[in-house]
Amino acid sequence: MKSKKFKEFPKHFNLQPYKPSGNAGVTAYEIGDDYLIARFKSDEEIYLYNEERPGKKDVDQMIKKAMEDEGLSTYINKIVQGNYIAKWDNDLKRFIRKK
């Protein structure tokens, strides 16, 4: 069964703090119906992950880890790596699809 394609990127988001027990690379996130947005400490960049990229299985795991405040940074760094669908552009105030 094919997963549905993401039709439109979120135009607005409200990140909540990510508070794991240790030192994490992710500082904040937002969970949507079929996506996760994460902001990283290293460069303060904001990335969008969805069912198209990296895929439903990975997004579901990322959402679970975000809700548990444990393991999200590690999962992204080791499993998902650079496989995000879009990156937030502060000048344009919108997500730009990764090529």
Beta strands, then each sheet from edge to edge (+ up, - down):
strand 1: 16-17
strand 2: 26-31
strand 3: 35-40
strand 4: 46-50
strand 5: 86-89
strand 6: 94-97
sheet 1: 1+ 2- 3+ 4- 5+ 6-
end
